[in-house]
Amino acid sequence: MEAISRAMRDLMQPRILAVMVLPMVATIVVWSIVLWMFWGSWRAAIRVWLAGTYVGTLFPADWFMSGTSVLLLVAIVLPAMFATLVVLTELIAMPQIVIVVARSYPRLERRGEASMVGSLSNAVGGVLVFFALWLVTLPLWPTGIGAFVLPALTSAYLNQRLFRYDALAEHATRDEYRSIVTRKRWPLYGLGLLLALLYYVPFVNLIAPVFSGLAFTHFCLRELDGLRATSVARTP
């Protein structure tokens, strides 16, 4: 909650305002073009695939096939859009977010080995796991509750996987990064889950990615600051 409170305080910083809507706008533009170009062919491909399944033989009616193919396509596109949004936030906004948040922790030295390659590798790994989780849990969506709970859980994973890395990449050594992720695994996931709920709120979801980046950076840098303070206190 302290991380969220500090994130709210920094939300109106000029650097943050400058990058706040860029990831969202970029995601909308990219996916508007992609869907305009491929919606029809993707829907047709899913319908052909569905017709060859057991469900397709049980319910061959045109209205069922059309409606189900649209629902399946939406169920695939939505996580892809979310993953795009989080990755673009990581690449576009996180460098500025780290600069702003680091001012609150002036004692922290930059001991990390941040690089674009490391950030992209982490993003690719996180997105692949995210889609695997999404596909595995997709059959549970018709339960009703699953359609609301499961996306939040998978989104929480992607949130914490991507943002924790970039929050610490410039300041933490590899050992420090591993220590924080190991000791604070569940608080990190809990923060990711709490922030994932913001994506369900209209208008709030426009700033949710950048706000999430702020909250995770505050959480992680505060933990790093505490870890180093404890290490110094134990040094004879």
Protein Blocks (a to p, Z undefined) as FASTA:
>chain_A
ZZmmmmmmmmmgmklmmmmmmmmmmmmmmmmmmmmmmmmmmmmmmmmmmmmmmklmmmmc
fklmmmmmmmmmmmmmmmmmmmmmmmmmmmmmmmmmmmmmmmmmmmbccfbfcdfklmmm
mmmmmmmmmmmmmmmmmmmmmnommmmmmmmmmmmmmmmmmmmmmmmmmmpcfklmmmmm
mmmmmmmmmmmmmmmmmmmpghklmmmmmmmmmmmmmmmmmmmmmmmmmmmmmpZZ
